[in-house]
């Protein structure tokens, strides 16, 4: 399995207004996890109000990417042991 991520800005047609802010765009993180011919996508907008940032999201992806290969190794290992 492979994880790819990118950062981009979404520009709003109109400001998004709530009680604490008015935003005209969002910085968004998009991920794609590839396994063979299959691809799964996800995205999120880290919110500084909750201690999140683009940097912390990207760091998290860097931490979990090696785990994706390990889950595949465990699955293959179980198949080999069951034979």
N, C-alpha and C positions, 0 to 999 in steps of 0.2 A: 504494500500500500504506500501511497505517496500523498503528502499534504502540500498544497501550494496556497499561498496567501498573498493578498494585495490590499493596498489602501487606496481609496478614492473618495472624492467629494460628491455628494448629492446636492444639487442646487434645487431649492424649492421654487415653485411657481409663485407662491405667496408665503409670507412669513408664518412660521408655526409658533403660536403664542400660548404660553401657559403662565401661571401666576409668578413664576420666578425668572422667566426668560422669554425672549422672542428670537427665534433662529431663522436664518435665511438659507442655511445649508447644514449638512451633517458630514463629518468625517466618518467613513464607514470602512470596516474590515470585511473582506470577503474571503472565504476559504473554499477550496475544492479538494476533496479526498478521492483519489483514483485507486481502483482495485480492478486490475484487468481492464475490461472494456467498460466498466461501470464508473460513473462519476457522480458524487453527491456534492451539492453546493449548500453553503450557509453564509449568512452575513449578520453583522451586528454593528451597532453604533455605541461604542463605549461612552459612558456618561460620567464626566468628572464629578458630578454631584455625589456619586456613589463610589468615588475613589478609583474609577476606571479610566484608562487612557489607551490611545492607539499603541503606545509603546508597551504597556502591560499586556495587551491582547496579543501583540506580535511575540512577546517574550513567552507567553503561555503556549502559543503554537510551537515555538522552538522547543519547549520542554516536552510536549506530548507527541511530536512527530516521531521520535525514536520508538515510542510505545506502540505505534501502529504496526511496525514491522515485527515487534515482539509478539503481538497477538496472533499474527499470521504464523510465526514460528511455533507458537504453542499449539495452534490448531493442526498444523502439519505434523508436529511431534505426536499429538494424540492419535492421529490417523495411522501413523507408522506403528505406534505401540499396540493399536487395536488389531493389527493384522496378524 
